[in-house]
Each structure stands twice: as structure tokens, then as C-alpha cells.
Amino acid sequence: MENLYSVRIIRKENQVVEGVYIKEFWMLCGVYVNEFVVEYDNTADDYDMVDFNIVLDENIKCIENLKARYRIDIMKPATKGNADLSSKDKRITYGRQIEEELLQIPLVLGWGQKWKQDFKKLYSAFVNSDFAYNNYITHIFLNQLGEQMKLIQIEVLSNCLRNIYNDNEEVAGLVHCRFAYFNCARKINRINVSMKISRTFDDEKIMKVAHDMSVTDEKFTIGNVLAGLIGLSKEELNISGEIYMQKALEKEGSNRYSAFIYYALAHYYEVDKHNNVRAWKLYQIMKQIAPKSYRMLFKHASQKFYEKNYIDSWKAFFEIYNMMEKRVNKQWFQPLELEYYYKCARILNKIPQDVSVIIGITPIEEEDIQRIEKEDFRKSKFMNNFIFNDNLKEIYVWYFRNKMESHKISDIVREI
């Protein structure tokens, strides 16, 4: 009987809706996720050995170069691009359509009957609670959500964890079920903090349980990541949080899928602790394992700016701007990609036009910024097929504009 620690989702650009849905499941239950998007990624940069390659298109040619112990294919009609998951009913239908393929994983790994049942119950809780959609919008727009929307998200998370374990049921069995339960608890506490109300769950107890998962199975390092994220979110637990994140990086730091750990810890040092030296060291390592990450490239451009290497900095921001512009023009972009497109536009707009021409950068006008802020968000096929629906489209447009308007240049280019 084998355990499950990591997967790689291999997809095309126009399968972002399906890719996000599947990724949200694995992130809920404590499985590292490496996304490989054919149009953007290079097999030479992806040397991770994962447990499963999850392939969404049979016409992808590079699969043999991406190392995995096993492979499963999800080739449902809705997974071949342009899937419409813009309502809860559609998302639940899709979740049930791909259930058979995902439930092959316990069979391939030779799990016993109890673990198979636990895994099926976990997946049903994920699908029926509409976790993918609700977690995604909370992650992107938590600071923009009103109190009522935050209460709805807490209820979604509460229903999800209750469907994984009944109120009187011991939290035991398959580690992915236990991880998902305490991951939901962490997310509820995060929303509590944003509402300035008491945390529902005891952070210290969740940290211990999460860390114990990594002690029981040393390869289940993501338990330390969960413990670390909890610790970084609460001042009196910060030191323990740092230790747990470092423990995870000691074992996973060379893998591409660990980039988010580097980013989370570096961002904590940069923003919360104002320790720019430690933050920059982590961003530098992140560049080695995820050289095309636009978030990492943005940090490196910012570093050049604060080293007063302005020309190279502006050129680096312009490269990111062009990268994001290509994605925006293809219309499959996600909100965070548009946000970085906007940030780069705001920075480049401050360059004097004569200087822009001299260094070979197309001047960014104020109307370009206004277009991104007010128009481009509506054009996204991802947003229209996953986030938007007839009742909520204008609300999410307002969330995005509110988020963009809150950005100040001093915040966009933070000293590292």
C-alpha cells in the first residue's frame, strides 16, 4: 500500500477552469500540486518526480518528459477546454463527472477498503460544499468581501468539515481527511481574524495535530506547511511557524511544487517582520526552482528598483507586463494575473515618456491603466466560466476594482 504526496496537473491554457477546480481539491486535502501549462511551461524547468500526472488532454505531446510514478487521464467533454462551471449546479455536475477517474488513485495505490471509503467521502464533501469556488474567491477577495459574504464562506467551510467528520466522530483515519478537516479550521480562523472576531478553533492545537502528521509520516511534509501557515498568522506562534515552514523546505525545497512555501515564508519576513534580508534570500531560491513565476519575477524587478538599478528594473517590469498582456489578450487569465498586469502598468506609467523611448519601453498611458481596472476583468473567459454568474458578476467586478484602487505605488514596489 502506497501513500500519496504530490500530483502534477498537465493541461492547456484553455483548460484553466477545470485545472483550478481539480487543483483546489488536492490543496484542500494536503497533496502538493505542480501545474504544467503547455503554452507557458518548459519541461526543462520541471524536474519534479510526482506520484501522479493528471492529464487533461490526450493531444499533449510532452508528457513523457514529465516524471511521475503513475498517470491518470481525465478526458471528459467538459475537460477539453472552455468548460462552463459558472454556477454551483454546473460545478457539482462536473465534480461528479470526474469522480470515477479520481477514485482510480486509491485503487492504483492499493489502499484498503477503509481508506478508499474515506477518500470517497472526502471528495464528496469537496464537491457538495462547492469548496473549489468558495475557497478560490475567499483567497482572492477576502479583504473585499462584506460581512455577510464572509459569514457565508464560514458556513461553507463548516459544512465541508462536518461532511468529512460528523460532530461526534473521531478525527482519525486517512491522513488526507484529517488534513482537510484542520485545513478548513485554519481557513475559518483566517476569516474570523478578518472580521475582528474571536477565532473559532484553537490555533495551537491545530498546529500540533498538523505537525504530528509530518512526524508520523516523514514524507507527509505538507503537515508542517499547514502548521507553519497557522503559526505565521498569529504573533505568539510565529517562531514555531517559521520552524515548521523551514522543516518542510528542508525536505521539499528543491521541488518546483514547493515554490508557494518559499513565497509564503518570504512574504511573511518582508511584510510582517520587515526582515528584508531573509525575505530576499528566499525569493532568490524561489527563482531557481520556479524561474517563470510572475510573482517571483516581480519581486526580482522590485529588488533592482531598490538597488537604484532603475533601467534594468523598468525593463524587468516591462517583460512581466508583456507576459501578462499576452495572457490577457488570450482571455484565459485569472484575477491574480490581471492584478500583476495592473501593478506593472502603474509602475511603468511613472517612467517619463522620453526615457521610455530611449530604453525601448512602450509608454504606458493612464487610459491603459483605466482599461485594465475597469474593462479587462469582464473579458476573462476564466472569470465568466468560473466566478461570474448572472447574480454576482457586477459584485466581483466591484471587488476587483476596489482591490486595484487600494494599491499604492509605495505598496506595489515594496522595499526588499
C-alpha positions in Angstrom: 0.0 0.0 0.0 1.5 3.3 -1.2 0.8 6.8 0.1 0.0 9.9 -1.9 2.1 13.1 -1.6 2.1 15.0 -4.9 0.5 15.4 -8.3 1.1 17.3 -11.5 -1.8 18.7 -13.4 -0.9 18.8 -17.1 -3.3 21.0 -19.2 -3.6 23.5 -21.9 -4.3 27.2 -21.4 -8.0 27.0 -22.2 -8.4 24.3 -19.5 -7.7 26.7 -16.7 -11.3 26.4 -15.3 -11.1 22.6 -15.0 -7.5 22.8 -13.8 -8.4 25.2 -11.0 -11.3 23.0 -9.9 -9.1 19.9 -9.6 -6.2 21.8 -8.0 -8.5 23.1 -5.3 -9.3 19.5 -4.3 -5.7 18.5 -3.9 -4.8 21.6 -2.0 -7.7 21.0 0.4 -6.5 17.5 1.3 -2.8 18.1 1.7 -1.3 17.0 -1.7 1.4 19.1 -3.3 0.3 20.3 -6.7 2.6 21.1 -9.6 0.7 22.7 -12.6 2.2 22.4 -16.0 0.5 24.6 -18.7 1.7 23.6 -22.1 1.6 27.2 -23.6 3.7 28.7 -20.8 5.9 26.0 -19.1 9.0 24.2 -20.3 9.7 20.6 -19.4 13.4 21.5 -18.8 12.2 23.6 -15.8 10.0 20.9 -14.4 12.2 18.1 -13.0 9.9 17.1 -10.1 9.1 13.4 -9.6 5.5 13.3 -8.5 3.2 10.4 -7.6 0.6 11.1 -10.4 0.5 13.0 -13.6 -3.1 14.1 -14.1 -3.6 14.7 -17.8 -6.5 16.8 -19.2 -5.8 16.5 -22.9 -4.7 13.4 -24.9 -3.0 15.6 -27.5 -0.4 17.0 -25.2 3.0 15.8 -26.6 5.4 16.4 -23.7 4.0 14.1 -21.1 6.8 11.5 -21.4 9.3 14.2 -20.3 7.4 14.9 -17.0 8.3 12.4 -14.4 5.7 10.6 -12.4 5.2 7.2 -10.9 1.6 6.9 -12.3 -0.7 8.6 -14.7 -4.4 9.1 -14.9 -6.3 10.8 -17.7 -9.4 13.0 -17.2 -10.8 13.3 -20.7 -14.5 14.2 -20.0 -16.1 16.6 -22.6 -16.1 19.4 -20.0 -12.3 18.9 -19.5 -11.4 19.6 -23.1 -11.4 23.3 -22.8 -13.9 26.2 -22.4 -15.8 24.4 -19.6 -18.7 26.3 -18.1 -18.6 26.0 -14.3 -20.3 29.3 -13.7 -22.9 28.0 -11.3 -23.0 25.7 -8.3 -25.1 23.1 -10.1 -22.6 23.1 -13.0 -19.6 22.7 -10.7 -21.3 19.9 -8.8 -22.2 18.1 -12.0 -18.6 18.4 -13.2 -17.2 17.2 -9.9 -19.4 14.1 -10.2 -18.4 13.6 -13.8 -14.7 13.3 -13.0 -15.2 11.3 -9.7 -14.6 8.0 -11.4 -11.2 9.0 -12.7 -10.1 10.5 -9.4 -11.2 7.4 -7.5 -8.8 5.3 -9.5 -6.0 6.8 -7.5 -6.7 4.8 -4.3 -7.0 1.6 -6.5 -3.7 2.2 -8.1 -2.0 2.8 -4.7 -3.5 -0.4 -3.3 -5.4 1.3 -0.5 -7.6 -0.8 1.8 -11.3 -0.5 1.9 -11.5 2.0 4.8 -9.1 4.4 3.2 -11.0 4.1 -0.1 -14.2 5.0 1.7 -12.6 7.9 3.5 -11.2 9.3 0.2 -14.6 9.0 -1.5 -16.3 10.7 1.5 -13.7 13.5 1.4 -14.2 14.0 -2.3 -18.0 14.1 -1.9 -17.6 16.7 0.8 -15.5 18.8 -1.5 -17.9 18.6 -4.4 -21.2 19.0 -2.4 -19.9 22.0 -0.4 -18.8 23.8 -3.6 -15.4 24.2 -1.9 -13.5 25.0 -5.1 -15.5 28.1 -5.9 -15.8 29.4 -2.4 -12.2 28.9 -1.4 -11.0 30.5 -4.6 -13.0 33.7 -4.2 -12.1 33.9 -0.5 -8.4 33.5 -1.2 -8.5 36.3 -3.9 -11.0 38.7 -2.4 -11.1 38.2 1.4 -10.4 41.8 2.1 -13.1 43.0 -0.3 -15.8 40.6 1.0 -18.6 42.1 3.1 -19.5 40.7 6.5 -22.5 38.7 5.0 -20.3 37.1 2.3 -17.7 36.2 4.9 -20.3 34.5 7.1 -21.4 32.5 4.0 -17.8 31.4 3.5 -17.6 30.3 7.1 -20.8 28.3 6.7 -19.4 26.6 3.6 -16.2 25.6 5.3 -18.1 24.4 8.4 -20.4 22.3 6.2 -17.3 20.8 4.5 -15.6 19.8 7.7 -18.8 18.4 9.1 -19.3 16.3 6.0 -15.7 14.9 6.4 -16.3 14.0 10.0 -19.6 14.0 11.8 -19.9 16.1 15.0 -19.5 13.0 17.2 -16.9 11.3 15.0 -13.3 11.0 15.9 -11.0 12.8 13.5 -8.9 9.8 12.5 -8.2 7.5 9.6 -6.9 8.7 6.2 -4.4 11.5 6.6 -5.9 13.5 3.8 -9.2 13.6 5.6 -7.6 14.8 8.8 -5.6 17.4 6.9 -8.7 18.7 5.1 -10.6 19.0 8.3 -7.9 21.1 10.0 -7.2 23.0 6.9 -10.9 24.1 6.9 -10.5 25.0 10.5 -7.5 27.2 9.7 -9.4 28.9 6.9 -12.4 29.6 9.2 -10.0 31.2 11.7 -8.5 33.3 8.9 -11.9 34.7 8.1 -12.6 35.3 11.8 -9.5 37.4 12.1 -10.5 39.5 9.0 -13.8 40.2 10.8 -12.0 41.1 14.0 -13.9 38.4 16.0 -12.5 35.5 18.1 -11.1 32.5 16.3 -13.4 29.5 16.3 -10.6 26.9 16.7 -7.6 26.7 18.9 -4.6 27.5 16.7 -2.0 25.9 18.9 -3.9 22.6 19.0 -4.3 22.6 15.2 -0.6 23.3 14.8 0.3 20.3 17.0 -2.0 18.0 15.1 -0.8 19.2 11.8 2.9 18.8 12.8 2.2 15.3 14.2 1.1 14.3 10.7 4.6 15.0 9.5 6.1 13.2 12.4 4.0 10.1 11.9 4.9 10.1 8.2 8.1 12.0 7.4 7.2 12.2 3.7 3.9 14.0 4.5 5.8 17.3 4.9 2.8 19.3 4.0 1.6 18.8 7.6 4.4 21.0 8.6 3.3 23.5 6.0 -0.2 23.7 7.5 1.3 24.1 11.0 3.6 26.7 9.7 0.9 28.8 8.0 -1.1 28.8 11.2 2.0 29.9 13.2 2.8 32.7 10.8 -0.7 34.1 11.2 -0.5 34.6 14.9 2.2 36.6 16.6 2.7 34.5 19.7 3.1 31.4 17.4 5.4 33.0 14.9 8.6 31.3 15.9 7.0 27.8 15.8 5.5 28.7 12.4 8.9 29.7 11.0 10.4 26.4 12.3 7.7 24.3 10.7 8.0 26.0 7.3 11.8 25.6 7.4 11.3 21.9 8.2 9.1 21.5 5.1 11.6 23.3 2.9 14.5 21.2 4.2 12.8 18.1 2.6 10.9 19.7 -0.3 12.9 22.8 -1.1 14.3 21.5 -4.4 10.9 20.7 -5.9 9.0 23.1 -8.1 5.8 22.5 -6.2 7.4 24.0 -3.1 7.6 27.5 -4.6 4.5 28.5 -2.7 6.2 27.7 0.6 9.2 29.9 -0.3 6.8 32.7 -1.3 4.6 32.5 1.8 7.6 32.5 4.2 9.4 35.3 2.3 6.3 37.4 2.2 5.9 36.9 6.0 9.5 38.1 6.6 9.1 41.0 4.2 5.7 42.3 5.3 5.2 41.2 8.8 8.7 41.1 10.2 10.3 43.8 7.9 13.3 41.4 7.6 14.2 42.2 4.0 17.5 40.3 4.1 15.8 36.9 5.0 12.9 37.6 2.6 15.3 38.3 -0.4 17.3 35.1 0.2 14.1 33.1 -0.1 12.9 34.9 -3.2 16.3 34.2 -4.7 16.0 30.4 -4.1 12.4 30.5 -5.4 13.8 31.9 -8.7 16.0 28.8 -9.1 13.1 26.3 -8.8 10.3 28.4 -10.5 12.1 30.7 -13.0 8.9 31.7 -14.8 6.8 32.6 -11.8 5.5 36.1 -12.5 5.2 36.7 -8.7 8.8 35.8 -8.2 9.9 37.9 -11.3 8.0 40.9 -9.9 10.0 40.6 -6.6 13.3 40.5 -8.5 12.3 43.6 -10.6 11.4 45.3 -7.3 14.8 44.4 -5.9 16.5 46.0 -8.9 14.5 49.2 -8.3 15.6 49.5 -4.7 19.2 48.9 -5.7 18.6 52.0 -7.8 19.2 50.0 -11.0 16.2 51.7 -12.5 16.7 50.9 -16.2 17.1 47.2 -15.6 14.2 47.3 -13.1 11.9 49.0 -15.6 12.9 46.6 -18.3 12.1 43.7 -16.0 8.7 45.1 -15.1 8.0 45.6 -18.9 8.8 41.9 -19.5 6.3 40.9 -16.9 3.8 43.4 -18.4 4.2 41.8 -21.8 3.9 38.3 -20.4 0.7 39.2 -18.7 -0.6 41.2 -21.7 -0.3 38.0 -23.9 -2.4 36.1 -21.3 -5.0 38.9 -21.1 -5.3 39.0 -24.9 -6.0 35.3 -25.0 -8.7 35.9 -22.3 -8.0 32.8 -20.2 -6.3 34.9 -17.4 -7.1 34.6 -13.7 -7.6 37.6 -11.3 -4.1 37.4 -9.8 -2.6 37.6 -13.3 -4.6 40.7 -14.1 -3.6 42.2 -10.8 0.1 41.9 -11.7 -0.6 43.2 -15.1 -2.1 46.2 -13.4 0.7 46.6 -11.0 3.3 46.7 -13.7 1.2 49.2 -15.7 1.1 51.5 -12.7 4.9 51.4 -12.3 5.7 51.8 -16.0 3.2 54.7 -16.2 5.5 56.7 -13.9 8.5 56.5 -16.3 9.0 59.8 -18.2 7.9 59.2 -21.9 11.3 60.3 -23.3 13.1 57.8 -21.0 10.7 55.0 -22.0 11.5 55.6 -25.7 15.3 55.7 -25.1 15.3 52.4 -23.2 12.9 50.7 -25.7 9.8 50.5 -23.5 6.4 51.3 -24.9 4.9 54.2 -22.8 2.0 53.1 -20.7 -0.7 55.7 -20.7 -3.3 56.4 -18.0 -6.0 55.1 -20.2 -4.2 51.7 -20.3 -4.4 51.6 -16.5 -8.1 52.5 -16.6 -8.8 49.8 -19.2 -7.2 47.1 -17.0 -9.0 48.3 -13.9 -12.5 48.8 -15.4 -12.8 46.7 -18.6 -10.3 43.8 -18.9 -11.7 41.9 -15.8 -15.0 41.4 -17.6 -13.3 39.9 -20.7 -11.8 36.9 -18.9 -13.2 33.6 -20.1 -12.0 32.1 -16.8 -14.0 34.6 -14.8 -17.0 34.2 -17.0 -16.9 30.4 -16.8 -16.0 30.0 -13.1 -16.5 33.1 -11.0 -19.2 35.1 -12.7 -22.9 34.3 -12.8 -25.9 36.5 -13.6 -26.4 37.5 -10.0 -22.8 38.1 -8.9 -20.9 39.4 -11.9 -21.1 43.0 -11.0 -20.2 42.3 -7.4 -17.0 40.6 -8.4 -16.2 43.4 -10.9 -16.6 45.9 -7.9 -14.4 43.7 -5.7 -11.6 43.7 -8.3 -11.8 47.5 -8.9 -11.9 48.1 -5.2 -8.8 45.9 -4.8 -6.9 47.7 -7.6 -7.8 51.1 -6.3 -6.4 50.2 -2.9 -2.9 49.7 -4.4 -0.5 52.5 -3.8 2.8 52.7 -5.7 4.6 52.5 -2.3 2.8 49.2 -1.7 3.2 47.9 -5.2 7.0 48.2 -5.1 7.8 47.4 -1.5 11.4 47.7 -0.4 13.2 44.4 -0.1 
